[in-house]
Amino acid sequence: MEALGPVLLLLSIPMMLRWIPQNRFFGFRVPATLRDKSVWYDANALSGRHLFLLGVLLVALDFVLPLSMRIPVLRVIASVGFVGIMVADWRTANRWECERNRTDPFQVPLRNR
């Protein structure tokens, strides 16, 4: 468990910097991100920031916690953090996709005014 924090830090950097193109292997892959390229990059940047913060927290706790309780506490915090990040970022990606694909039926196009 001690290596999870540094691994998260390293894996989150390319996501935050939007270096990862749409693919099937690495990144925040949910249906909303796979359908829309702009949602992909924004959701991966958000998820990368969240994973980076989780990694910083795990590294900091690795230095602070006593050895006897380090593994159980890090395991719980990592699990809850992953689930929380997945749920929150999935909802955000779905909201972004809806906002970007929504057209207002009452909006008059500029060329018809």
Contacts in CASP RR format, 6 or more apart in sequence:
PFRMAT RR
TARGET T0000
AUTHOR 0000-0000-0000
METHOD contacts of the structure
MODEL  1
MEALGPVLLLLSIPMMLRWIPQNRFFGFRVPATLRDKSVWYDANALSGRH
LFLLGVLLVALDFVLPLSMRIPVLRVIASVGFVGIMVADWRTANRWECER
NRTDPFQVPLRNR
1 70 0 8 1.000
1 71 0 8 1.000
1 74 0 8 1.000
1 75 0 8 1.000
1 78 0 8 1.000
2 62 0 8 1.000
2 70 0 8 1.000
2 74 0 8 1.000
4 55 0 8 1.000
4 58 0 8 1.000
4 74 0 8 1.000
4 78 0 8 1.000
5 54 0 8 1.000
5 55 0 8 1.000
5 56 0 8 1.000
5 58 0 8 1.000
5 59 0 8 1.000
5 62 0 8 1.000
6 55 0 8 1.000
6 59 0 8 1.000
8 51 0 8 1.000
8 52 0 8 1.000
8 54 0 8 1.000
8 55 0 8 1.000
8 58 0 8 1.000
9 52 0 8 1.000
9 55 0 8 1.000
9 56 0 8 1.000
9 59 0 8 1.000
11 51 0 8 1.000
12 47 0 8 1.000
12 48 0 8 1.000
12 49 0 8 1.000
12 51 0 8 1.000
12 52 0 8 1.000
12 55 0 8 1.000
13 52 0 8 1.000
14 20 0 8 1.000
15 27 0 8 1.000
15 28 0 8 1.000
15 44 0 8 1.000
15 45 0 8 1.000
15 47 0 8 1.000
15 48 0 8 1.000
15 51 0 8 1.000
16 45 0 8 1.000
16 48 0 8 1.000
16 49 0 8 1.000
16 52 0 8 1.000
17 45 0 8 1.000
18 41 0 8 1.000
18 44 0 8 1.000
18 45 0 8 1.000
20 26 0 8 1.000
20 27 0 8 1.000
20 44 0 8 1.000
22 33 0 8 1.000
22 34 0 8 1.000
22 37 0 8 1.000
22 40 0 8 1.000
27 44 0 8 1.000
27 47 0 8 1.000
28 40 0 8 1.000
28 43 0 8 1.000
28 44 0 8 1.000
28 47 0 8 1.000
28 48 0 8 1.000
28 89 0 8 1.000
28 93 0 8 1.000
30 43 0 8 1.000
30 90 0 8 1.000
30 93 0 8 1.000
30 94 0 8 1.000
32 39 0 8 1.000
32 43 0 8 1.000
32 90 0 8 1.000
32 93 0 8 1.000
32 94 0 8 1.000
32 96 0 8 1.000
32 97 0 8 1.000
33 39 0 8 1.000
33 40 0 8 1.000
33 43 0 8 1.000
33 44 0 8 1.000
33 93 0 8 1.000
34 40 0 8 1.000
35 97 0 8 1.000
36 96 0 8 1.000
36 97 0 8 1.000
36 100 0 8 1.000
36 101 0 8 1.000
38 100 0 8 1.000
39 93 0 8 1.000
39 96 0 8 1.000
39 97 0 8 1.000
39 100 0 8 1.000
42 93 0 8 1.000
42 96 0 8 1.000
43 89 0 8 1.000
43 92 0 8 1.000
43 93 0 8 1.000
43 96 0 8 1.000
46 89 0 8 1.000
46 92 0 8 1.000
47 85 0 8 1.000
47 89 0 8 1.000
50 85 0 8 1.000
50 88 0 8 1.000
50 89 0 8 1.000
51 85 0 8 1.000
54 78 0 8 1.000
54 81 0 8 1.000
54 82 0 8 1.000
54 85 0 8 1.000
57 77 0 8 1.000
58 74 0 8 1.000
58 77 0 8 1.000
58 78 0 8 1.000
61 70 0 8 1.000
61 73 0 8 1.000
61 74 0 8 1.000
61 77 0 8 1.000
62 70 0 8 1.000
62 74 0 8 1.000
65 73 0 8 1.000
65 74 0 8 1.000
END
